[in-house]
Amino acid sequence: MNEFLELFDYNAWANRTIFAAVAQLPDEQYFRDLKSSYGGIHGTLAHIVWAEQLWLHRWLGRPNPDVAQGRDLRALRDVRARWEEVEAARGRFVAALSDAGLDDTRLVKPSSGGEYVHSFRQMFRHFINHSSYHRGQIVTFLRQLGVTPPSTDLILYYRRRG
């Protein structure tokens, strides 16, 4: 569990780093459609937060979030507030899980169809990887907008922790 606790801490640090960077943008840039899967920065951040909430709901045995892809999140403050809620609940859930619990499973039914059984170990790895992938897209968007993006590299996280 210690490795996952560390990776979740990294994920939270990286998300906070991205939130701080995009908070400096004017609304026009933050909301600009950059022709990506989720539009641009706002749509991608909303997707990250929605996906983190979706996985947490799956772990807790709850129904999917009411609004897909975080489409109910209208501004950066809304995205950040939802993420803070999800992060706190995720932290409580993971803190109560033991090493043996990492091999427990959940049935997952993606909206794309099918049914899959995944261990928490697998789902946790996916959770971290998914958010990292989309944060990388946001870094690219910032570069496209002429902004120097922050680094959210895992090795930088380790170096800053000392």
Secondary structure, 3 states (H helix, E strand, C coil): CHHHHHHHHHHHHHHHHHHHHHCCCCHHHHHCCCCECCECHHHHHHHHHHHHHHHHHHHHCCCCCCCHHHCCCCCHHHHHHHHHHHHHHHHHHHHCCCCHHHHCEEEECCCCCCCEEEEHHHHHHHHHHHHHHHHHHHHHHHHHCCCCCCCCCHHHHHHHHC
